[in-house]
Amino acid sequence: ALMLCTASLVAVASPQNGPTLSIHFEYNPEEYADVRDLQKQLVKALKRSGAGELDEPELHADGNDGYFDIRGRDAEKLYRIVRPILKSSPLMKGAEVTKMNSEGKTKSTIR
């Protein structure tokens, strides 16, 4: 599948930053502008908090799957920062969030 990436909107994180928050969501091609707006909101919140960075998103060109991966030292803190943004976006309803830390992985769904 073709991938569309918008590297100009993200701060690239180094892989040694520790735990990751991974957000898997579905979208339609006509929602691409909404995905980009959400991405900008996440980057802004993460930059303001200093808690983590958004990796380059993976967006399938056919619009079926998208992934936002966020790196930082504390997966729970990252989740507390991005959860209100995710919950406010109709695009994220049903998105699966995986928190990875030293104890392992936990998953939750945005409702």
PyMOL commands that set and color helices and strands:
alter all, ss='L'
color gray80, all
select helices_A, chain A and resi 7-9+15-17+29-49+75-88+90-92
alter helices_A, ss='H'
color red, helices_A
select strands_A, chain A and resi 3-4+20-25+52-54+58-60+66-72+96-101+104-109
alter strands_A, ss='S'
color yellow, strands_A
deselect
rebuild
show_as cartoon
